[in-house]
Amino acid sequence: MSSQPHTVELMVRTTCGSCERVRQQIEPVVAQAGCALSVRTVDEDRELAMEYGDRVPVVVIDGEEFSCWEVDNAELAEALSA
């Protein structure tokens, strides 16, 4: 079991309605796991925009892509407890 909390990032775009829905959905799961959620707008970073483009929302845990578009809360909680 890791002593450090996981780094959780949500890649979003400003025009993405699903991004806001997923943010609201996962915030309590991330908080329950003792982690902080960092929301990153890919429109503001050329490299992120090239990598994620229209595939948002994307959840990234410790630098590894966890899910794209839809998030299963149970799977997310399990990943964050590892």
Secondary structure, 3 states (H helix, E strand, C coil): CCCCCCEEEEEECCCCHHHHHHHHHHHHHHHHCCCEEEEEEHHHCHHHHHHHCCCCCEEEECCEEEEECCCCHHHHHHHHHC
